[in-house]
């Protein structure tokens, strides 16, 4: 195996092995671990497996002996301050491979209060999509309540759709409808991924229409009296909710280091607004 510029070459037999095991339902993470046990460098193993995963999801030809070895460039703008929507948003923290960043001042207090007021009468028990069946199921932890706004549903939602998309480095058309979640005391979410698992017809159809989810922005709409941190267990990172601040993370190629959870609320309540972005313009059905 050798590197040439940004191209990574590998034996076709290795590619056949990756393709066969993905087709049999092996997880990408398990294949990366197995390749590392065979002395393949971790970054190279991840690049090869990610390339096969992307090709399968898009219905494109599988790689034969070469993949792009360069990690995707973060879409979040460089620098300590990002200017969008006539607003200066400060970057409080940033990590790479893949990107996680904490942003200050994404929403102002009036916007947070307006979102909560609009969402409150439309809340329903939150569900997760079961990766095998594609059906909505209740979370394993005490449930949150949630709802979705339609893209550009009101002037406020349209303004925020535009602002969050600009922050995330993609056109607003690539965004799913803004989701609002309310976590009462004791509620949280189990560790999960936001990218879609292409193991059921509903998810495969969604990926075919709009491409895979590639990034998430979670904006906190209130200060939480205790608990409620956004936890990235594989990164050793927890983000404390603060009103108007946000955490954004990217996971091109279904990067499993984006595993995250909402730790249970220990005191008070927690409100968040979540924006997911797709590879292509989002088409709901």
C-alpha positions as CSV (number, residue, x, y, z in Angstrom):
1,X,0.0,0.0,0.0
2,X,1.4,3.4,-0.9
3,X,0.5,7.1,-0.9
4,X,0.8,9.3,-4.0
5,X,-0.3,12.9,-3.4
6,X,-3.8,12.5,-2.1
7,X,-4.4,9.1,-3.7
8,X,-4.2,5.9,-1.6
9,X,-3.5,2.7,-3.5
10,X,-4.4,-0.8,-2.1
11,X,-4.5,-4.3,-3.4
12,X,-7.7,-5.2,-5.3
13,X,-8.0,-8.3,-3.0
14,X,-8.4,-6.0,0.0
15,X,-11.1,-4.1,-1.9
16,X,-12.9,-7.4,-2.6
17,X,-12.7,-8.2,1.1
18,X,-14.2,-4.9,2.2
19,X,-17.0,-5.1,-0.4
20,X,-17.9,-8.6,0.6
21,X,-18.1,-7.9,4.3
22,X,-20.1,-4.7,3.9
23,X,-22.6,-6.7,1.7
24,X,-22.8,-9.3,4.5
25,X,-23.8,-6.5,7.0
26,X,-20.5,-6.0,8.8
27,X,-20.2,-2.5,10.3
28,X,-17.7,-0.1,8.9
29,X,-16.1,0.3,12.3
30,X,-15.6,-3.5,12.6
31,X,-13.9,-3.6,9.2
32,X,-11.6,-0.7,10.1
33,X,-10.6,-2.5,13.4
34,X,-9.9,-5.7,11.5
35,X,-7.7,-3.9,9.0
36,X,-5.8,-2.2,11.8
37,X,-5.2,-5.6,13.3
38,X,-3.6,-6.6,10.0
39,X,-1.2,-3.6,10.3
40,X,-3.1,-1.2,8.0
41,X,-2.6,2.4,9.3
42,X,-5.8,3.6,11.0
43,X,-6.3,6.6,8.7
44,X,-5.7,4.5,5.6
45,X,-8.2,1.8,6.8
46,X,-10.8,4.4,7.5
47,X,-10.3,6.1,4.1
48,X,-10.7,2.8,2.3
49,X,-13.8,1.7,4.2
50,X,-15.4,5.1,4.0
51,X,-14.9,5.2,0.2
52,X,-16.7,1.8,-0.2
53,X,-19.5,2.9,2.1
54,X,-20.1,6.1,0.1
55,X,-20.0,4.3,-3.2
56,X,-22.6,1.7,-2.0
57,X,-24.9,4.4,-0.7
58,X,-24.8,6.4,-4.0
59,X,-25.1,3.4,-6.2
60,X,-21.7,4.3,-7.7
61,X,-19.0,1.8,-8.9
62,X,-16.9,0.5,-6.1
63,X,-13.2,1.5,-5.9
64,X,-10.8,-1.0,-7.5
65,X,-7.4,-0.1,-6.1
66,X,-7.4,3.6,-5.4
67,X,-9.2,6.0,-3.0
68,X,-8.8,9.6,-2.1
69,X,-6.7,9.6,1.1
70,X,-7.3,13.3,1.9
71,X,-9.7,13.8,4.8
72,X,-12.8,15.9,3.9
73,X,-12.1,19.6,4.6
74,X,-14.3,21.0,7.4
75,X,-17.1,23.1,6.0
76,X,-17.1,25.4,9.1
77,X,-15.2,28.6,8.2
78,X,-11.7,29.0,9.6
79,X,-10.9,31.6,12.3
80,X,-12.1,32.6,15.8
81,X,-15.1,34.6,14.5
82,X,-17.6,33.7,11.7
83,X,-19.8,36.4,10.2
84,X,-23.2,35.3,8.9
85,X,-26.6,37.0,8.8
86,X,-25.1,40.3,10.0
87,X,-24.0,38.4,13.1
88,X,-20.6,37.7,14.6
89,X,-20.4,34.2,15.9
90,X,-17.4,33.3,18.1
91,X,-15.8,29.9,17.9
92,X,-15.1,28.8,21.5
93,X,-13.6,25.4,20.7
94,X,-12.8,23.4,17.6
95,X,-11.4,19.9,17.1
96,X,-10.5,18.2,13.8
97,X,-10.9,14.7,12.3
98,X,-13.8,15.0,12.3
99,X,-14.9,18.5,13.1
100,X,-16.6,19.4,16.4
101,X,-16.9,23.0,17.3
102,X,-18.7,25.0,20.0
103,X,-20.2,28.3,18.7
104,X,-21.2,31.3,20.8
105,X,-24.1,33.6,20.0
106,X,-25.8,31.6,17.2
107,X,-29.2,32.7,18.4
108,X,-30.2,35.6,20.5
109,X,-32.5,35.4,23.6
110,X,-35.6,36.6,21.7
111,X,-35.1,34.0,19.0
112,X,-34.7,31.2,21.6
113,X,-37.9,32.3,23.3
114,X,-39.8,32.6,20.1
115,X,-38.8,29.1,19.0
116,X,-39.9,27.6,22.3
117,X,-43.2,29.4,22.1
118,X,-43.9,28.2,18.5
119,X,-42.9,24.6,19.3
120,X,-44.6,24.1,22.7
121,X,-48.2,23.4,21.4
122,X,-46.9,21.0,18.8
123,X,-44.7,18.8,20.9
124,X,-45.1,15.0,20.7
125,X,-43.2,12.2,22.3
126,X,-39.8,11.9,20.5
127,X,-38.9,8.7,18.6
128,X,-35.8,7.3,17.0
129,X,-35.6,5.5,13.7
130,X,-34.9,1.8,14.3
131,X,-31.9,1.2,11.9
132,X,-33.1,-2.3,10.9
133,X,-36.8,-1.7,10.3
134,X,-36.9,2.0,9.5
135,X,-39.8,2.4,11.9
136,X,-40.1,5.1,14.6
137,X,-39.6,3.7,18.1
138,X,-39.4,5.3,21.5
139,X,-36.0,6.1,23.0
140,X,-34.5,3.8,25.6
141,X,-34.1,6.6,28.1
142,X,-37.0,8.7,29.5
143,X,-38.4,10.3,26.4
144,X,-38.0,13.9,25.3
145,X,-40.7,15.7,23.4
146,X,-40.2,17.0,19.9
147,X,-41.6,18.5,16.7
148,X,-40.4,19.6,13.2
149,X,-40.8,22.9,11.5
150,X,-41.2,22.8,7.7
151,X,-38.3,24.5,5.9
152,X,-39.0,28.3,5.8
153,X,-42.3,27.8,7.5
154,X,-42.3,31.3,9.0
155,X,-40.1,34.4,8.5
156,X,-38.2,33.4,11.7
157,X,-37.7,29.8,10.6
158,X,-36.6,31.0,7.1
159,X,-34.1,33.4,8.6
160,X,-32.7,30.7,11.0
161,X,-32.6,28.0,8.2
162,X,-30.5,30.4,6.2
163,X,-28.2,31.4,9.1
164,X,-27.5,27.8,10.2
165,X,-26.9,26.6,6.7
166,X,-24.4,29.4,6.1
167,X,-22.6,28.4,9.3
168,X,-22.6,24.8,8.2
169,X,-21.1,25.7,4.8
170,X,-24.0,24.4,2.6
171,X,-27.0,25.9,0.8
172,X,-30.2,26.2,2.8
173,X,-31.8,23.8,0.4
174,X,-29.7,21.0,1.8
175,X,-31.2,21.4,5.2
176,X,-33.9,19.2,6.8
177,X,-36.7,21.0,8.7
178,X,-35.5,22.5,12.0
179,X,-36.3,20.1,14.9
180,X,-37.2,21.3,18.4
181,X,-36.7,19.0,21.4
182,X,-37.7,19.5,25.0
183,X,-36.0,17.4,27.7
184,X,-37.8,17.5,31.1
185,X,-35.9,16.5,34.2
186,X,-34.6,13.0,33.9
187,X,-34.8,12.9,30.1
188,X,-31.8,12.3,27.8
189,X,-30.9,10.2,24.7
190,X,-28.8,7.1,24.3
191,X,-25.6,7.2,22.2
192,X,-26.5,7.3,18.5
193,X,-25.4,8.4,15.1
194,X,-27.2,11.0,13.0
195,X,-26.3,9.6,9.6
196,X,-28.8,7.2,8.1
197,X,-28.1,3.5,8.2
198,X,-28.9,2.2,4.6
199,X,-30.3,-1.1,6.0
200,X,-34.0,-0.5,5.3
201,X,-36.0,0.7,2.4
202,X,-37.1,4.0,4.0
203,X,-33.5,5.1,4.6
204,X,-32.2,3.9,1.3
205,X,-35.0,5.9,-0.5
206,X,-34.2,9.0,1.6
207,X,-30.5,8.7,0.8
208,X,-31.3,8.2,-2.9
209,X,-33.4,11.4,-2.9
210,X,-31.2,13.7,-0.9
211,X,-27.9,12.0,-0.2
212,X,-26.6,11.1,3.2
213,X,-26.7,13.4,6.3
214,X,-23.2,14.9,6.7
215,X,-23.4,17.4,9.6
216,X,-25.5,18.4,12.6
217,X,-25.9,21.6,14.5
218,X,-27.5,21.6,17.9
219,X,-28.4,25.0,19.4
220,X,-29.3,25.3,23.0
221,X,-32.4,27.5,23.7
222,X,-32.0,27.8,27.5
223,X,-29.5,27.4,30.3
224,X,-29.8,24.0,32.0
225,X,-29.7,24.0,35.8
226,X,-28.0,20.6,35.9
227,X,-26.9,17.9,33.4
228,X,-28.1,17.8,29.8
229,X,-24.6,17.9,28.3
230,X,-24.1,16.8,24.7
231,X,-21.6,13.9,25.1
232,X,-19.2,12.6,22.5
233,X,-18.0,9.4,24.2
234,X,-15.4,8.4,21.6
235,X,-13.9,11.9,21.7
236,X,-13.9,12.4,25.5
237,X,-15.9,15.6,25.1
238,X,-19.0,17.0,26.8
239,X,-20.6,20.3,25.8
240,X,-22.5,22.2,28.5
241,X,-25.8,23.7,27.3
242,X,-25.9,27.5,27.3
243,X,-28.7,29.6,25.8
244,X,-27.9,30.8,22.3
245,X,-24.7,28.7,21.9
246,X,-24.4,25.6,19.7
247,X,-22.3,22.6,18.9
248,X,-21.8,21.6,15.3
249,X,-20.2,18.4,14.1
250,X,-19.5,16.7,10.8
251,X,-19.4,13.1,9.8
252,X,-18.8,12.7,6.0
253,X,-18.6,9.1,5.1
254,X,-20.6,8.0,8.2
255,X,-17.7,8.7,10.5
256,X,-18.5,6.7,13.6
257,X,-16.4,9.0,15.8
258,X,-19.5,11.3,15.7
259,X,-21.3,9.0,18.2
260,X,-23.1,11.3,20.6
261,X,-25.8,11.4,23.3
262,X,-27.7,13.8,25.5
263,X,-26.9,13.2,29.1
264,X,-29.9,13.2,31.4
265,X,-31.2,16.5,32.7
266,X,-30.5,16.5,36.4
267,X,-32.3,19.7,37.3
268,X,-34.6,22.1,35.4
269,X,-35.3,21.4,31.7
270,X,-33.5,21.5,28.3
271,X,-34.6,22.9,25.0
272,X,-32.6,22.5,21.8
273,X,-33.0,23.2,18.1
274,X,-31.3,20.7,15.7
275,X,-30.4,21.2,12.0
276,X,-29.3,18.3,9.9
277,X,-27.7,18.9,6.5
278,X,-27.6,16.5,3.5
279,X,-25.2,16.0,0.6
280,X,-27.8,17.2,-1.9
281,X,-31.0,19.4,-1.7
282,X,-33.4,17.8,0.8
283,X,-36.5,16.2,-0.6
284,X,-38.8,14.9,2.2
285,X,-40.8,12.4,0.1
